[in-house]
Amino acid sequence: MTGCGGSGEDAEALPQGPSYAGVPATVDGLKVPARVQGEDIALATDRDGFAPRFWPGVNLGTTLPGTFPGQLAPTRKDYDRWLNGMGELGVRLLRVYTILPPHFYEAFAAHNTAHPDRPIHLLHGVWIPEDEFIEGRDAYALLDDWKAELSDAVAVVHGDANLPERPGHASGRYRADISQWLLGWSLGVEWDPQAVEETNRKNAGKGPYRGRYIRASADANPMESWIAAGMDHVATLEAKRGWSRPLTFTNWVTTDPLEHPSEAAEKEDLVSIDATHVRATEAWPGGVFASYHVYPYYPDFLRWEYRDAKAADGTTDPYAGYLRALRAHHRGMPIMVTEFGVPASLGAAHRGPIGRDQGGHSEQAAGKIDASLLQRIREERYAGGVLFAWADEWFKFTWNTAELELPPERRALWRNALTNEEHFGIVAVEPGRKPTKVLDGDDRDWTASTSQSIAESAGPVEDVRATHDAGGLWLRVRLREDRAWERGPIRIGFGVTGKGNRGLPGTNGADPRADHGVIVGPGEKATLLQAAWLDPLPWLYGIAYDYVPFDQAAMRTSSGAWSRPRQLLNRPQNVPGVGPQPAEFHDLSRLRWGTADPDAPGFDHRNLVMGRGKVLELRVPWALLGYSDPSSHQVLRGRKDGTVTSERTGRVSISVQAGSDAPLRTAGYDWEDWSTVEFHERRKAGWGAVRREMATGAAKGPASGD
């Protein structure tokens, strides 16, 4: 594993703003590092009293490649490296979701002690037992367990905890007191709307919660009262230690307090959780603020209700329109967006207005979009914006690939280029202790020690080499003639299943073993084809739902029919006030041509094919070859009941055909199963855009004070 790569942009002169070095003040006998002040969250300083600040930040996950959240795998070295990188990015607020191991707090204290003039403040989350909440649909049955977790969290941040080992939870001896840098608490999760609705129904007779520090208003529903009880529990514990600070609870667009008449999915506007129904008493000087996860592409009403909204600069921006409506509802109290962003991924999961899709972006485009979203958050007078996320996480899943990653317990062992959720980080986390290869049309890195020779010939294809990593299969083809792909197609066949598909298309049966094919050229282009019987879309969305057309004859094993891979982005729906909308798809068949060298002009991490002179290089993501888990040689198979399963396979057969010559059959390629992974980190090409906007926001401060 290596650290974040350097960036010349770090030397760029950026706007200088006010200091974020806080000194807790004493208010009514309590130490207050920050407090709610009108619609701002103001930092206690030694010179200006409580001074409003805009809080640009990032969210930090809990995993490394090959691990899941409950394993809490990052080490002290990881946290030290990440915190230093955050400082260079200009992060003023770090959000964590749950209690982390002791070495996180030790690293956090050490970083801020070493940087007293530019500390990073912390917004600390505390999860609920979410699975039990969704299954039991009664938050009140979980209140005691949640309070126990809240109690542990308060003790942890004050360096006063000894937590026993529990599966899925952090444990150990906590002695690093980071309370002076704890900006506030953010409690809870993205609330499941059906569980919230049922909680309200089951507890309809309960009156509003009335605590010493936090209270629910008379019009609060039972779920809001339950949240108020948890917040009051934290406030009580903090006050006993002599502290007060801002409190919030996690919320998201699905359970926002606004009405959305154009939302087609009932559950996305089923129930509201309203932060204005949870209030701090005069005994709690830290105050209460609202916070939301707000992405620009989901739910779908964001495409319809705010399509004509204008941003502060007069341009059309539905995201700004939604932020403005949400801000207006919370008039008089601070509101922060604690998750936002778009992923830099090959795959996608949803379309968003003005190109802000859930995936399919280059790193440069994603960085610019992230920066523009942070700008809109500040312009609409929010107290801060916390980008999701610091680093890519391989365990993540999303709705349109989750069923294709089998077995799911091995998901974290490989990097799926089609799962957008794995690619939100401002830092790329990539396979290998160092890059496997550089896709640039130069084969000097294809040495005998780093790749396998799988074929040599006297024909138009001189030789072929292959290798792999946790992200995909790599292939280098050396041709006899310069740029042979300009004069005619180069056809590459991959036989993954061992069952074939009656020959590559357009070849009169050449390579009947192949069930996937890449057609390179003529010219600088490449197209991926798959055997129609291996396409998961007809199985998942044709048989049971009729979202996609399907041909049962083509879906028979080795049918000889071919298709172009694509992803379903949205099911057909009838949008109220707009009308029927067809299913939406994302084309995956066009393999991007160009360099994937991060230091080269024209870099795009989504590029998969590159050729120069006699050298042709390909990087084919595992999911585009039909793998459900390459680490255990599992490939997808459709079933007649409209589901998919997986089966074990073996060596991949590989053939290469140049022009009209007979294809060169190689020895194929195989690898050993793996259960551990190595990785390296790299600052994405969008780093500079985000860094500039974070500096601009911090320098200008709250938009209400511009």
N, C-alpha and C positions, 0 to 999 in steps of 0.2 A: 504494500500500500504506500502510495506517495501522498504528499500534501498538495494543497491547492497550487496550481501553476501561477507563475507571476503574470502581471498584467501591466503593460506600459501605461494604461489608463489610470493606474493608481497614482502616478505622478502628476496627473492633470490638476491644474488649479481649480478649485471648486469654491462656491460661495461659503463665506464664513458667517456663521450665525451665533446666537447667544450660547452661553455655556449650559451644558446639561449636567454639570457637577453639582449635585444637590447636597444640602446640609439639613437634616431633619429639624423642623421647628417644633416647639412645644405649644400645644393648643389645649386648653382646659385640662392640663395635667397629662396629656398624651403626646407622644412623639409622632409627628406627622411628616413623612417624607414628601408627600404630594397630596393634593386634595382637589375635589371638584370645586370649580369656581365658575359659576355661570354655565356656559356651554364648553368650557375648557377643562383640561386636567393640568393644574398648575404645579410646578415643581418648587419645593422649598429650597431657597438659596440663602447664602450668608450675606448677600448684598441687596437683593431686590425683594425680599420677602417671598411670597408665593407668586411666581411668575408663570404665565401661560406658556406652554410649549406645544408644538405639534410633534407627535410621536411616530416616526417612521421605524418600522421594525421587520423582523422575520420570525416565522414559526420554526421550531426545531423538533424533529422526530426523535424516535428512540431506537432506531435500528441501524445495522450495518448489513451489507449484502450477505445473504445466507441465513439471516436471522429474522425473527418476528418480534413485535413490540414487547411482549412479556418477557423476552430474554434480556432486555436492557443491555445490549452488547457493547455500546461505545465505551472506550477506556478513557482514562485521564488524558492520555496523549491526544485522543480524538477531540475531546472537549477543549483542550488548550489550543489546538490547531484551529478548530472552528471558531472559537471566541476571538482569536487574533484576526481571522479572516473577516468576521463580522465587524470588528473595529475598522478594518480597512474599507469595508463596504459603506460604512457610515451608519450602521445600525444603532439606534438609540434605545430600542425596546426589543427584548427577546421574550418570546412567549413559549413556554413549555406546557404540555398538556396534563402532566401527572407528576407524581413524586419520582424523582430520578435517584440513582445511586449516590452515595456520599461524595464520590470523587467529582461529580458534576458541580456541586456546591463549593467544593474546595477549589476547583478550577475557576469558577465564576468569581469567587472572592479574590483569588490570586490575580486574575486578569484586571479587575477593577482597582485593586491595590496598586498594581503596576501602572495603571493609567488613570490616576485620580482626576485629571483634567478632562477626560472624555470617557467616563464610565458607561457601561451598558446597563440599563435598568431591566427589571424582570417583571413580567406579567405571568403569574403562576396559576396554572389550571389544576383542577381536581376532578377526575372522572367519577361518574357514578357506575354502579354495576349495570352496564347497559344491556347486556344479554337478558338479565333477569327483568329489567324494566320492559323490554320489548315483548318478552314471553308472558310475564305476569300482568302487564298493563295496569300496574298500580304503584305509583311512585311512593306512596305512603308506607307500603310494605318494606321499602328499602331505606327509610329515613335513618334508622339507627345505624345501619351499616355505612351509609354515606357520612353521617356525623363522625363515625370512628375514623374514616379516611380523612375527613377534614381536620380532625384533631391531630392526626399524624402529620399532615402537611404543614400545619402551623408550627408544630414542634420542630419539624425539619428545617424550615427556613430560619429559625432562630438558633440553629445549631444545638438542639436540646432533645435529641431523639435517639432511641435504640430500637430499631425495628427488626422483629424476628423474620426469618426466612418464610416466605409464602410464595407459592407458584404464581408467576405473572406479576409480582409486585417487587419493588425495590426494597432492599433491606440493608442493615448495617448500623454502624455507629456514626451519627451525624454530629459534628462539632464545629463546622464552618457556619458562622452566623452571617447571613447575607441580608438581614432585615433592612439595613439602611438603604439598600439598592432595590428593594422590592416595591415597585410602583403600585402594584395592586394585585387583587385576586380575580380570576375569571373561572367561575365554577360551572361544571356540567358539560353537556355534549350537544351535538345537533339533535334536538329532541324528535323522537319518532312521533309523527302526528297522531297516529291511531292509538298509541300508548298514552299520549297526552289526553286525547278525547275520552278514553276509557277511565283514566285517572280522575278526570273531572266528573264523569258520571258516577263512579263508585264512591266519590267523596263529596257529593253535591251538598250535603248538609253541613259541612265544615265552614265555620266562619273565617274571616280573614286573619292571617297570622299577625299577632301583636307582640313584637319583641322589644327589648330595651333599646336596641340600636337600629334594627331593621324591621320595618312593618309593611304588611300588604294593605293596600287601600281597600275601601269598602266594596269596590267593584272588581276586585281581584278574583280570578277563578281558583279552584283548589290547587291546580298545578303551580300557579304563580305564588300562592301561599306556601306551598312546599318548598319552592326555591327560596323564598324569603326566609323560611326557617333555617335553611342551610347557610344562607348568608349571615344571618344573625348569630348562628353558632360560631362562625369564623370571627365575626366582630367581637363576640364575647371573649373568645380565647385570646385574640390580639389585645383587647383592652386590659385583660388580666396581666399581660406582659408589658403594658404601658404604651401600646402602639395603636394608631388608627391610620388607615390608608384607603384609597378608592376601592370599591367593590363592584363587580359586574357578574353577569352570568352569560354563558355562551348561548347564542341564538343564531338562527339562520333564516333565509328568505322563506323557507317552507312554513315556518311558524311565526312569521312577522305579524304585526297587528293591522296591516293594511288589507283592504278588500281587492281582489284581483278577478274581476268578472270575465276576463278573457283566458283564464287558465283552464286548459282542457282536462288535466288530471285532477280528480277530486281531492286526492290526499294532499296535493300541493297547496291547497287553500282551505284545508279542512278545519283548522283550529288555530287560535292565536295565543301567543305568550307575549305579554306586553310589559316592557321594562318600566313604563310610566306608572304601573300598578305596584311597584316595589320601591319603597322610599326609605331614606335614612332619617333617623331622629336627630335632634340637636345634640344628643350625646355622642354622635358619631361624626366627628369633623371631617373625616376622609371623604364621606359622601358616596353616592351610588351613580354609576353611569351605565349607558346601554352599549351593547356590542353585538355585532352580527358578522357572520360569514356571508360575503356577498361576491359571488362570481358573476361574470357578465353574460353567461350563456345558459343559466338554468335557475329556476324553472322557465318554461316556455313563454309565460306571460311577458317576460322581459323583451321578447321579440315583437310584441304587439301593443302593449299599453303605453310604451314610452318611445315608440319608433320616431316620433316627430320632436322629441325633447331636444333642447339646445343646451350645450355646455356653456360655461362662463365666457368662452371665446367666440361664441356664436355658431360653432359647428354642431351638426346633429350628433347626439350622443345619448342613446337610451340608458346607458349606465348612469350618466349624470342625472338623467330624469328620475330614475328610481331612487338614487341617493338623495335627491332633493325632496322627494315625497316622504321618504323615511325620516329625513332630518326634520321636516315640518311636523311630523307626528310627535317627535321627541323634543319639541321646542322647550328651551329652558334647561335642558340637561345635556351633558356631553354624550356623544355617540362616537364609537370607534368601529372601524371595519377590522376585525381580527383575523380574517382570512380573505385573500383575494389572489388572483393571478391566473395565468394560462400556462399549459404545459408545452415544452419544446419536444414534441414527439412525432414519430412517423405516423402512428395511429391516432385516431380521434374518437370521440364519443358523443359529441353534440355540436350543432351549429350555434353560433352566437351572432348577435347584430354587429354590423360593421366589421366583419372579419375576425371578431374575438371568439374564435371557436375553442372548444375543449379539445385541443390537440391539433396536430398537423402543421405546427409552426416551426420555422427555423429558430435557432437560438437567438439570432439578432432580432427577428420579429417578435418573439416572445418577450425579450427584454424591453423592447420599445412599448409593447402593449402593457406590460407590468408597470412601466414608468408612467404611462398615460393614465392608467387606473389610479395609481397613487396620486397623481396630479389632480384628478377629478375628486378624489376623496378629500384632499385638502381644500380645493376650491369650494366644495359644498359645505365647508365649515365643520368638518369632522375633527375629532380630537387626535386621531392618528390612524394609520393604516399599517397592518402587519401582513407582509407578503408570505404566501405559502409557496415554497418553503425554502429552507436553507439548502438542503441537499436532496438529491434523488433517493428514493427508497424502493428497493426491489420487491418487497413483500406486497406492495399495493395492488389492488385489483379494481376493475371497473365493470360496469354492467354488460358491456358487449364483448368482453374477453374472459370474464370469470369462468364461464362454463367451458371454455376452451383450454384452461390451464389445469391439467389433470396428471397426477393427483395434486390437489390444491396445497397439501402440506409441504410440497417441494417447490412451490411458486417462488420463494425467495432465493432459490439456488440458480436462477437464470434471469437474464434481463430481457423482458418482452418489449420489443420496440413498438408493438401495437397497443400496449396498455398505457394510455395517456397518464394515468395516475402515478406511474413510476418516474415521470419526467418533469415534475414541477420545480425541481430545485434550481436555484441560481448557480449551484455547484453540481456539475455532472459527476456521477459515480459510475465508473466504467470498468468492464472486465479486465482482469489481469493486473499483476503488480506494476506493469508498464503497458503501454498500448501494444496490442497483439501485432498489428500492422498499421501502416499509414496508407490509406486509400488515396493514392496520388499518381498512379500510372508509372511509378518507379519501383522496380522489383529488387533493388539492392538489399532490402530488408527481408527478402524471401530466401534466407539461407538454409542450408541443410539442417542446422540445429533448431530452426524455428518453424519448419514446415516439412511436409512429406512430398516427395516426388511420386506422382501416381501414374505418369505416362510420359513416354518419349517416342518420337516417330520421325520418319523421313518425309512425311507429308506436309501439308500446309500448317498443321499444328505441330510446333517443334517439341514442346513439353508442357506439362501441367503439374502444378503444385497445389497442395491444399493444407489447411490448418483450421482450427476452430477456437472459440472461446465461449464464455457463458452467454454471449449475445448472438452468435450466429456462426455460419460456415463461411470460411474465406477460401477463395479460389484465385489462382494466378495462372493465366494462359499466355504462353509465349508463342507468337505466330512467326512464320517465315517471312512474311511481307509486312512492311510498314502499314499501319492503319487499314488492315484488311477488312475491318468492319465498315469502311466507307464504300467498298465495292459490292458487298453482298452481306447477307446476315451471317452471324456466328450463332449457331444454335447449341445451347448447353442443356443437356438432359440430366435430371436428378431422379433417381429411383429410390424413394424413401421407404415405401411399404413392402417392397419385394413382389408386388402384384402387377405393376406396370399399367400401361393404358394404350396398348396397341400402336405405339409409335408417336414421336413428336409431331405436332401439327405442321402440315406443309412439307413433309419429308417422305411421303409414301411409305410410312412405317418404320423409318429409321429410329433406332433405339426403343424397341417395345418395352424395355424395362422401366423407362422414365414415367413418373407420375407428376413431375413438375418440370417446367422448362423455362429457360430464359432466352429470349431472342434478342440479340444485340445487333443494332443497325437495321438497314443501312444508315450510316451516319451515327452521330453521338446520341443514341437513344437505346433504351432497353425495355422489354416488356416481359412480365412474368405471367405464365399460364399455369393452371393447375388442373389435374384430372377432375372432371365435374363431380365424380362420386366422392371426392375428398373435400369439396366445398362445404363448409359447415352451415352456410346460410339457408339452403333449401331444407336441410334437416331440421334446424332449429326454428326457422321462421316461415317456412313454406308449408310443411306437413301439418303442423298444429295450428298455425295462425293465418296462413295465406297472405303473409306480408310480401313475399317474394314469389315469382312464378317458379315452378319446378317441373322437371321432366323425369318421371320415375324411371324411364329407360336409361337416361343419362346417369342416373344415380346408382345404377347397378355396378358392382365392382368390375373394374377394367373395361368399362363401357366403350372407351375410345372417344368419348366426348370431352371437350376441354372448356374451361371457363376462366374468367379473369377474377382474381380475388378482390373482395371489397368488404367494408364493414357497414353494418346497419347503424345509423346515427339517430334515427327517430322512427318510431312506429307510426303508421297512419293514425290521424286523429282529427276530430272535428272541433275546431277552435270556436268557442262562442263569440258571435259577432263578426267572425272572419270567414268561417266556412271550413269544408273538408281540406285537409292537408295530406299529401301523399307521404309514403315512407321516404326517408332520406338516406343516402349512402355516401360512403367515402371510398374512392377508387384507390386500390393498393397495387394495381398491376403495372403502373408506370414506374419503373425503377429510376430514380434520379441519377443523372450523369454529372460527375464533377468531383472536385477534390473534397476529401474529408480531413485534410490537414489543417488543424486549428490555426496554424501560423501562416497559412497561404491565403492570398486574395481569392475571393469566391468560395471560401469555406462554407460548407453546409453539412452538419452532422447527419442529415437525412440522405445524403448522397450514398449510393450503393454500388455504382459502377463507374470506373474511370479507366481510360486507355490513353497511352502515349507510345508512339513508335510501334514496336512489335509487342508491347505489353498490354494485356487486358486484365484488370483486377475487378473482383466482385466480392461484396460482403452481403450475404443473404441472411436476414434475421430468421431465427428458428421458426417463429410462428408462420412466416411466409412459406416454409417448407412443410407445414402441417404438423409440426411437433407440439404436443401438449406438455411435454417435459423432456428436453434433450438430455438432462442430467441422468435420466434413467431410460433413455431410448424409447420414450412413449410417443406414439403418434395418434392423431384423432381418427375416429371412425363414427359415422352416423348410424343411427338405429331407427327402425321403422316407427317407433313410438314418438318420434320428433325430439329425441335427445341425442347426445353424443357421448361416446365413451372413449377409452384409449386402449391401445394394445402395444405390446413391446415389439420393436423391430431391431434391425441390425445394421450392417454396413450400408452406406449410401452408394449406389452405383452412379457413376458420372461419365457422361460422354460429351465430346466436343466436335461439332461439325462446322467446317469453314467452307462457305459457298456450296457448291454442288458435290463436293467430295464426300466419300463415305465417312460417317462419324468415327472419330477415334474413341475407342472404348478404353477407359482407364481402369486401373486396379480398384477404383472406388476409394472411399474414405470411411474410417471408423475411429472410435475413441472409447476410452474407458469411462464408465459411469463415474460421476463425482458427487460428493456430499459436502464438500467445503469449497469456498471460492476465495480468490484473491481479487483485489480491486485497486484502482487508483482514482484520484480526484482531479478535476480540472474546472477552472472557472469558465463558465459558459460565455459565449460571445455577446450575450446581452448584459453582462456584468456592468459595463460602463454606463449604459443607459439608466439602469437602476441606481447605480451609485450617484450619478449626477442628480437624479430626481430626489433621492434621499437627502442629499446635501442641500438642494434647493428648498425642500420642504422644511428642513430643520432651520435653515437660515431665515426663511420668511416667517416661520412660526404659524400659529393658527390663522386661517384665512380671514377670520373676523377681525384680525388685527393688522392685515396687510396694509 
